[in-house]
Amino acid sequence: MKHHRLAEKPPMGWNSWDCYGAAVTEDEVRGNARYMADHLKHYGWEYVVVDIQWYEPGAVSSIYRPFVPLEMDEYSRLIPAVNRFPSAELGKGFKPLADYVHGLGLKFGIHIMRGIPRQAVHANTPILGTNIRARDIAHTNSICPWNTDMYGVDASKQGAQEYYNSLFKLYAEWGVDFVKIDDIAASRLYHFHKDEIRLIRKAIDLCGRNMVLSLSPGPAPLEHAEDLIANANMWRMTDDFWDHWDLLYGMFERCEKWNEFVGLGHWPDCDMLPLGHIGIRSVDGGGADRWTRFTKDEQVTMMTLWSIFRSPLMFGGELRDNDEWTLSLITNSEVLDVNQNSHSNRLVFREDDKIVWTAKGTNGETYLALFNAGDETISISVSLDQLGLHKEQNIRDLWKREDLGSITSLIEETLAPHSARLLKLSEV
């Protein structure tokens, strides 16, 4: 599919949500972009994404203020709040900020909510290039259960496609490269909005600019995997992921279920990496201003799982505050190569909390990820036969960046609770 060529590898970037909630400012976005350009671009990190409610002048945290006035143009389209994004003045929108990001050699992304602003519907403002007005296309019974900004769009109504076309025409003019759309792709309470996903896919295809499409929240329904592959580049397998061990523990099962749907240009998404300094103006996840609550072992486990599964990598912390340890996690080129370039990724076995994954590298090497998801120290053994290997192998620890010698039959590792190893095997 044409849009799959836009994300032939799992996207890598920074998103403002984990540290700033709905209240990020232009200066903070620019500062994180500059850090990425200076320290991370060389390793493949490239997307700078402004998360939710950039159009809300009074946003102060991840707690939404209900039914407040939002910044909107005359055609029912939300625009950046100038008090938070000063370069958007005089109708410039996000173009100056996108130009700055592009000037650093990076790509620019935004978060939007599914639907049309409620205030547009109440004022019955026009849809660009049509005689249709907001009230004509609104599905007023289709609302987000956790945010009051939008009504859904009724895909059966004349003007529905034109509305989404007008949105993405505007985003193309701004220079947007990545769009994360929320309240659109979940199971159960939040619902899966297939008709609006298709409207959005068509609108992107018509807008004249390449844009990676990310769908949230989760968990996305497995039964709609083919719809997701046909329309999006990435989609969440989980509700918001935070720095709690139980959420990371649950991700092993999600990765096992979704693995068959991983492929070039379409990536089931484990969600953002809550690493480094987070919660600065976000109170989600049961915490406030803090460094990640994951232990170092748990951080390595998370990065190893995201890499061997080939999830998109979206860093959630304030990049400029990174310490040496946090920076080392996201600049290990050998680990990132597993995420970006491996293939034939699969679960070898799971025995209670002993979990083993493998993958192949571009030069014939074999990657092996060993996980102890339990609360006691354990030993894990894997034979070369289980990996389809029949010759002596050199073995390298990718996190330690150390060669460990060679093996002829059996790999045995002792793992502390909640820890992982990521190894590379190559023929002697």
C-alpha positions in Angstrom: 0.0 0.0 0.0 1.3 3.4 -0.9 1.3 4.9 2.6 3.4 2.0 3.9 6.5 3.4 2.1 6.4 6.4 4.5 7.4 4.3 7.5 9.4 1.4 6.2 11.0 1.3 9.6 9.4 1.9 13.0 9.2 5.7 13.5 11.5 7.2 16.2 10.9 10.5 17.9 9.9 12.6 20.8 6.3 13.4 22.0 5.4 16.1 24.5 2.7 14.2 26.4 4.6 12.4 29.1 6.4 15.5 30.4 4.0 18.4 29.5 0.5 16.9 29.1 -1.7 19.2 27.2 0.3 22.3 28.1 3.6 22.2 26.1 4.8 25.6 24.8 6.7 26.5 21.6 9.9 27.2 23.5 9.8 23.7 25.0 9.2 22.1 21.6 12.0 24.0 20.0 14.3 23.1 22.9 13.6 19.4 22.6 14.0 19.6 18.8 17.4 21.2 19.2 18.5 18.5 21.6 17.3 15.8 19.2 19.2 17.4 16.3 22.4 17.7 18.4 22.4 14.4 20.2 19.9 11.9 18.7 19.5 12.5 14.9 22.6 10.5 14.1 21.0 7.5 15.7 17.7 7.7 13.7 15.5 9.8 15.9 13.7 12.3 13.7 10.0 13.1 14.7 9.1 16.0 17.0 5.5 15.7 18.0 3.3 18.3 19.7 0.6 16.3 21.6 -2.9 17.2 22.6 -4.7 20.5 22.9 -2.2 22.9 21.3 -5.3 24.9 20.5 -6.3 25.4 24.1 -4.9 28.8 25.4 -5.5 28.0 29.1 -4.1 24.4 29.3 -2.0 23.9 32.4 -1.5 20.1 32.7 -2.8 16.7 31.5 -6.1 17.5 33.2 -8.4 18.9 30.5 -10.5 21.9 31.2 -14.0 21.0 29.9 -16.1 23.2 27.5 -13.6 26.0 27.3 -13.1 28.2 24.2 -10.6 26.9 21.7 -8.6 28.7 19.0 -10.3 28.1 15.7 -10.3 29.6 12.2 -13.4 30.6 10.2 -13.7 27.2 8.6 -14.2 25.1 11.7 -10.5 24.1 12.0 -8.6 24.3 15.2 -5.4 26.4 15.2 -2.5 26.8 17.6 -3.0 29.0 20.7 -0.8 32.1 20.0 -0.1 32.6 23.7 1.6 29.2 23.8 2.9 29.2 20.2 3.8 32.8 19.4 5.1 32.1 15.9 1.5 31.1 15.0 0.4 34.7 15.1 -1.3 36.3 12.0 -2.7 33.0 10.9 0.6 31.3 10.3 -0.4 28.3 12.2 2.4 25.7 12.8 4.3 26.6 9.7 7.0 28.6 11.4 7.6 25.9 14.0 7.6 23.2 11.4 10.1 25.2 9.4 12.3 25.4 12.4 12.1 21.6 13.0 12.8 21.0 9.3 15.7 23.3 9.4 17.3 21.0 12.0 17.0 18.1 9.6 14.0 16.6 11.6 10.3 16.0 11.0 7.3 17.7 12.6 4.2 16.1 14.0 1.0 17.0 15.7 -1.8 15.3 17.7 -5.4 15.9 16.9 -8.7 14.6 18.2 -11.1 12.7 15.9 -14.1 14.8 14.8 -15.1 18.4 14.5 -15.0 21.0 17.3 -18.1 21.2 19.4 -17.8 25.0 19.4 -17.9 24.9 15.5 -21.1 22.9 15.6 -22.7 25.2 18.2 -21.8 28.2 16.1 -22.6 26.3 12.8 -19.4 27.6 11.1 -18.7 26.8 7.4 -16.6 24.0 5.9 -14.0 25.2 3.5 -15.0 25.1 -0.2 -18.6 23.9 0.4 -22.0 25.2 1.2 -22.0 22.7 4.2 -21.8 23.8 7.8 -20.5 22.1 10.9 -23.9 21.1 12.1 -24.6 19.3 8.9 -21.8 16.7 9.4 -21.6 16.4 13.2 -22.5 13.2 14.9 -23.4 14.7 18.3 -23.9 11.3 20.0 -20.4 10.3 19.1 -18.3 11.9 21.8 -15.0 11.2 23.5 -15.5 9.9 27.0 -12.5 11.8 28.4 -12.3 15.1 26.5 -15.0 17.6 25.6 -13.4 19.3 22.6 -15.1 17.4 19.7 -18.1 15.7 18.3 -17.6 12.9 15.9 -18.1 13.3 12.1 -20.9 11.4 10.4 -19.2 9.8 7.5 -22.5 9.3 5.6 -23.2 13.0 5.4 -22.3 15.2 2.5 -19.4 17.4 3.5 -17.8 14.9 5.9 -15.0 14.0 3.5 -14.6 17.7 2.5 -14.2 18.7 6.2 -11.3 16.2 6.7 -9.9 17.2 3.3 -9.8 20.8 4.6 -8.0 19.8 7.8 -5.2 17.9 6.0 -4.9 20.6 3.4 -4.2 23.0 6.3 -1.7 20.6 7.9 0.1 20.1 4.5 0.4 23.9 4.3 1.9 24.0 7.7 4.5 21.3 6.8 3.2 18.5 9.0 4.9 15.1 8.5 3.3 13.0 11.2 -0.3 13.0 12.6 -1.4 11.2 15.8 -5.2 10.9 15.9 -6.9 10.2 19.2 -10.2 8.8 20.3 -10.4 6.7 17.1 -8.9 3.2 17.4 -9.7 1.5 20.6 -11.8 -1.4 21.8 -14.6 -1.4 24.4 -15.5 2.0 25.9 -13.7 4.3 23.4 -14.9 2.4 20.3 -13.3 1.8 16.9 -14.3 4.4 14.4 -13.6 2.7 11.1 -15.6 5.1 8.9 -13.7 8.2 10.2 -10.4 6.3 9.8 -11.2 5.9 6.2 -12.1 9.5 5.7 -8.8 10.5 7.2 -6.8 8.1 5.1 -8.4 9.5 1.9 -7.8 13.1 3.1 -4.1 12.4 3.7 -3.8 10.8 0.3 -5.4 13.9 -1.3 -3.5 16.6 0.6 -0.3 16.6 -1.4 2.1 15.9 1.4 3.4 12.7 2.9 2.3 12.2 6.5 2.7 9.2 8.7 -0.6 8.3 10.4 -0.6 7.1 14.0 -3.9 6.0 15.7 -4.8 6.2 19.4 -5.7 5.3 22.1 -5.7 1.6 22.6 -6.0 -1.3 23.0 -6.7 -1.5 19.3 -9.0 -4.5 18.5 -7.3 -7.4 16.9 -10.3 -8.1 14.8 -9.7 -4.9 13.0 -6.0 -5.5 12.2 -6.6 -5.5 8.5 -8.4 -2.2 8.6 -5.5 -0.8 10.6 -2.9 -2.1 8.2 -5.0 -0.7 5.2 -5.2 2.8 6.6 -2.5 3.6 9.2 1.2 3.3 9.8 1.0 2.7 13.5 -1.6 2.0 16.1 -1.7 1.6 19.8 -1.9 -1.8 21.4 -2.6 -0.4 24.8 -4.2 2.5 26.7 -1.7 5.1 27.9 1.5 3.4 29.0 3.2 4.7 32.1 6.1 3.8 34.4 4.3 1.0 36.3 5.7 -2.6 36.2 2.3 -4.1 35.8 1.8 -2.2 32.5 5.1 -3.4 31.2 4.4 -6.9 32.3 1.1 -6.8 30.4 2.9 -5.7 27.2 4.5 -9.1 26.8 1.1 -10.7 26.1 0.2 -7.8 23.8 3.3 -8.2 21.7 2.7 -11.9 21.4 -0.8 -11.4 20.1 0.1 -8.6 17.6 3.4 -9.9 16.3 1.9 -11.4 13.1 0.7 -8.0 12.1 4.1 -6.3 12.2 5.4 -5.3 8.8 7.0 -2.7 6.6 5.0 0.5 7.0 2.6 -0.8 9.6 3.6 -1.1 13.2 1.6 -2.1 16.2 2.6 0.5 18.8 3.6 -0.3 22.4 3.1 3.5 23.2 5.6 6.1 24.4 8.7 5.4 26.4 8.2 7.0 29.9 11.9 7.5 30.4 14.0 10.3 32.0 12.3 13.4 33.4 8.5 13.0 33.0 5.4 14.4 34.7 6.5 18.0 34.6 3.0 19.2 33.8 1.4 15.8 33.4 -0.4 14.1 36.4 -1.4 11.0 34.5 0.0 7.7 35.4 -0.4 8.3 39.1 2.4 10.7 39.5 3.6 14.3 39.0 7.0 15.8 38.4 9.5 12.9 38.6 12.2 10.8 37.0 10.8 7.5 35.7 9.8 5.1 38.4 11.1 2.1 36.3 14.3 0.7 37.8 17.3 0.5 35.5 16.6 -3.2 34.9 13.0 -2.4 34.0 14.2 0.3 31.6 16.4 -2.1 29.8 13.6 -4.7 29.7 11.3 -2.1 28.1 13.8 -1.0 25.5 14.6 -4.6 24.7 11.0 -5.6 24.3 10.2 -2.6 22.2 13.2 -3.3 20.0 12.8 -7.1 19.5 9.1 -6.6 18.7 9.9 -3.6 16.5 7.5 -1.1 18.1 7.8 2.6 17.2 10.0 4.4 19.7 8.6 7.7 21.0 10.5 9.1 23.9 8.3 10.8 26.5 10.7 12.7 28.8 12.2 16.2 28.7 15.2 15.5 26.5 17.3 18.4 27.8 17.3 16.9 31.3 18.6 13.5 30.2 21.4 12.0 32.4 24.1 9.8 31.0 22.2 6.6 31.8 19.0 7.8 30.0 21.0 9.0 27.0 22.8 5.7 26.8 19.5 3.8 26.5 18.5 5.7 23.4 21.8 6.0 21.7 22.9 2.3 21.7 23.2 1.8 18.0 23.4 -2.0 18.2 20.1 -2.2 20.1 18.5 0.4 17.8 19.6 -1.7 14.8 17.4 -4.5 16.1 14.4 -2.2 16.3 15.0 -0.7 12.9 16.4 -3.5 10.7 15.7 -6.9 12.1 13.2 -9.4 10.6 11.6 -12.7 11.3 10.9 -11.6 14.8 9.1 -14.2 16.9 8.4 -15.5 20.4 10.5 -18.7 20.9 8.8 -19.7 24.1 7.2 -18.4 27.3 7.3 -20.5 30.4 5.5 -18.6 33.2 7.7 -15.5 33.5 10.6 -16.9 31.4 10.2 -15.2 28.0 12.4 -15.6 25.0 12.2 -13.8 21.6 14.4 -14.0 18.6 14.9 -12.2 15.3 17.3 -12.2 12.3 19.6 -9.4 11.3 20.4 -8.1 7.8 23.7 -9.9 7.6 22.4 -13.3 8.8 23.0 -12.8 12.5 20.5 -14.0 15.1 19.2 -11.8 17.9 18.1 -13.3 21.1 16.1 -11.5 23.8 15.8 -13.1 27.2 13.4 -11.8 29.8 12.8 -12.5 33.5 9.3 -11.0 34.0 9.1 -12.5 37.5 10.0 -11.4 41.0 12.8 -13.9 41.7 16.2 -14.5 40.1 16.1 -17.3 37.5 18.2 -19.1 35.0 17.1 -19.2 31.3 18.4 -21.8 28.9 18.0 -21.8 25.1 19.5 -24.3 22.7 20.9 -23.4 19.3 18.5 -26.0 17.9 15.5 -23.9 19.2 16.8 -21.0 17.2 17.4 -23.0 14.1 21.2 -22.8 14.4 23.5 -25.8 13.9 27.0 -24.3 14.0 29.2 -22.8 16.6 28.2 -19.2 17.3 30.0 -16.1 18.6 27.9 -14.3 21.1 27.8 -10.6 21.9 25.9 -8.7 24.7 24.4 -5.7 22.9 23.6 -3.7 26.0 27.1 -4.1 27.5 28.6 -4.0 24.0 30.8 -6.9 25.0 31.8 -10.1 23.1 31.2 -13.1 25.3 33.1 -15.8 23.4 31.5 -18.7 21.5 28.9 -21.4 22.2 28.3 -24.8 20.5 24.9 -25.9 21.9 23.3 -24.1 24.8 23.0 -20.5 26.0 22.4 -20.1 29.7 21.9 -16.8 31.5 21.0 -15.9 35.1 18.6 -12.9 35.2 17.6 -10.7 38.1 13.9 -9.9 38.6 12.4 -7.7 35.9 15.6 -7.8 33.8 16.6 -8.7 30.3 19.5 -9.6 28.1 19.8 -8.8 24.4 22.4 -11.0 22.6 23.7 -11.2 19.0 24.8 -14.6 17.6 26.9 -15.0 14.5 28.7 -17.9 13.0 32.3 -18.5 14.0 
